[in-house]
């Protein structure tokens, strides 16, 4: 695959494509918090990895200036370069810590379902089109403000 110029999302780390949508980008090429087979059995190391993810989401959300909202939808997408079969269930541990980071950044009061709609994470192949959102493997977190009509 021919190397393309990085997108604005990749350069800035976040995007605000419309009035109610924010996209945060994380440069992790693989899942930093897999459900199956962690990186060692020490609870301290696992807790530190989880803390790093939460903190990185917090920092990115603050940099993107995502405002406080009553309700939102938060979708995690893993952008991959190869078409290997991957299981979206393995994103569960990562998703939880990313959602916790949004709560810490005071985007929403809590990540309970009434306040944060959390569709199942997606694993998508990086398209080779010029309008592709990313050009290299990474994760994105798309936050969309929901109104009372979006119930």
Phi and psi in degrees as a GROMACS rama.xvg file:
@    title "Ramachandran Plot"
@    xaxis  label "Phi"
@    yaxis  label "Psi"
@TYPE xy
-71.8179  135.116  UNK-2
-73.0353  129.842  UNK-3
-107.479  167.171  UNK-4
-67.1264  135.948  UNK-5
-58.1771  145.743  UNK-6
-78.737  167.744  UNK-7
-59.5804  -38.3078  UNK-8
-59.8905  -41.8192  UNK-9
-70.1815  -35.0553  UNK-10
-73.4434  -47.5635  UNK-11
-84.9429  -26.9647  UNK-12
90.6372  -8.5285  UNK-13
-156.735  159.69  UNK-14
-143.733  157.369  UNK-15
-134.36  74.2025  UNK-16
-66.1536  -25.0468  UNK-17
-150.553  177.253  UNK-18
-59.7331  -26.9986  UNK-19
-116.689  14.3358  UNK-20
-132.1  135.314  UNK-21
-129.971  139.08  UNK-22
-122.106  125.554  UNK-23
-106.98  138.762  UNK-24
-113.754  138.754  UNK-25
-125.994  128.49  UNK-26
-78.2632  14.4586  UNK-27
-69.433  118.581  UNK-28
-75.9183  -24.2531  UNK-29
-129.546  166.18  UNK-30
-66.1096  117.312  UNK-31
-74.4663  -14.455  UNK-32
-132.892  68.2689  UNK-33
-68.9016  148.321  UNK-34
-73.7833  -37.7288  UNK-35
-102.783  114.301  UNK-36
74.4478  83.9764  UNK-37
-70.1343  -175.171  UNK-38
-98.8227  67.5467  UNK-39
108.536  161.302  UNK-40
-102.713  1.50652  UNK-41
-78.1388  125.65  UNK-42
-64.0309  -30.4743  UNK-43
-64.9177  -41.4753  UNK-44
-66.5541  -41.5855  UNK-45
-64.4448  -42.8258  UNK-46
-63.4583  -38.3401  UNK-47
-66.4188  -40.9317  UNK-48
-61.9384  -43.9643  UNK-49
-63.1843  -41.3642  UNK-50
-62.4991  -41.8102  UNK-51
-60.3498  -42.9211  UNK-52
-63.6517  -49.7168  UNK-53
-56.207  -45.4851  UNK-54
-65.3395  -38.8187  UNK-55
-66.8907  -39.2648  UNK-56
-64.0785  -43.7623  UNK-57
-56.6378  -50.0453  UNK-58
-62.0363  -44.5474  UNK-59
-65.417  -41.0003  UNK-60
-64.4138  -39.5408  UNK-61
-67.729  -41.2287  UNK-62
-63.9728  -35.7804  UNK-63
-79.0303  -8.7626  UNK-64
56.1989  47.2917  UNK-65
-71.6587  124.086  UNK-66
-77.0168  164.541  UNK-67
-68.8851  139.714  UNK-68
-139.534  156.6  UNK-69
-70.8745  -43.7367  UNK-70
-141.343  150.262  UNK-71
-150.427  167.418  UNK-72
-115.256  134.1  UNK-73
-125.835  120.471  UNK-74
-122.948  124.768  UNK-75
-94.139  130.264  UNK-76
-125.845  130.683  UNK-77
-102.557  114.802  UNK-78
-92.0395  121.03  UNK-79
-120.188  153.656  UNK-80
-92.9457  -24.147  UNK-81
-109.49  162.802  UNK-82
-98.9435  26.3284  UNK-83
-59.5841  150.171  UNK-84
-75.2135  127.787  UNK-85
-129.124  151.145  UNK-86
-102.345  117.414  UNK-87
-61.4515  -20.3555  UNK-88
-60.2883  -27.7799  UNK-89
-71.3508  -5.78125  UNK-90
-87.2449  -6.67943  UNK-91
-54.6825  -49.1479  UNK-92
-64.9698  -40.9439  UNK-93
-65.33  -45.8369  UNK-94
-56.7371  -47.0113  UNK-95
-56.6209  -45.4951  UNK-96
-70.0797  -34.3071  UNK-97
-66.832  -42.3668  UNK-98
-64.5069  -38.8281  UNK-99
-61.4965  -36.382  UNK-100
-64.0433  -36.7974  UNK-101
-66.1185  -38.6509  UNK-102
-65.28  -43.5371  UNK-103
-61.5326  -34.1696  UNK-104
-80.0939  2.57753  UNK-105
61.0768  34.5826  UNK-106
-71.0899  -44.2224  UNK-107
-134.126  160.364  UNK-108
-65.8161  -38.0426  UNK-109
-156.056  164.045  UNK-110
-98.49  21.1345  UNK-111
-70.3543  155.49  UNK-112
-56.7867  -29.4712  UNK-113
-66.9699  -26.1377  UNK-114
-106.566  -25.9961  UNK-115
-135.838  113.337  UNK-116
-82.0046  127.548  UNK-117
-124.922  86.7136  UNK-118
-64.363  158.201  UNK-119
-58.5462  137.125  UNK-120
-57.331  151.751  UNK-121
-112.433  149.668  UNK-122
-120.351  116.256  UNK-123
-125.223  144.036  UNK-124
-78.5595  138.686  UNK-125
-68.6407  118.462  UNK-126
-71.1714  153.73  UNK-127
-96.4659  18.8211  UNK-128
-88.3579  154.307  UNK-129
-62.6552  -26.9732  UNK-130
-88.1537  9.53352  UNK-131
-60.2195  141.521  UNK-132
-70.1448  -27.2715  UNK-133
-138.948  160.071  UNK-134
-117.892  -11.85  UNK-135
-131.326  157.626  UNK-136
-57.3517  136.166  UNK-137
-171.353  -177.503  UNK-138
-118.849  146.681  UNK-139
-126.848  151.493  UNK-140
-124.035  112.986  UNK-141
-99.927  121.95  UNK-142
-112.944  125.161  UNK-143
-123.752  128.948  UNK-144
-69.794  132.75  UNK-145
-110.16  143.937  UNK-146
-103.382  177.171  UNK-147
-60.5218  -31.5019  UNK-148
-70.5131  -18.8996  UNK-149
-83.3897  12.9538  UNK-150
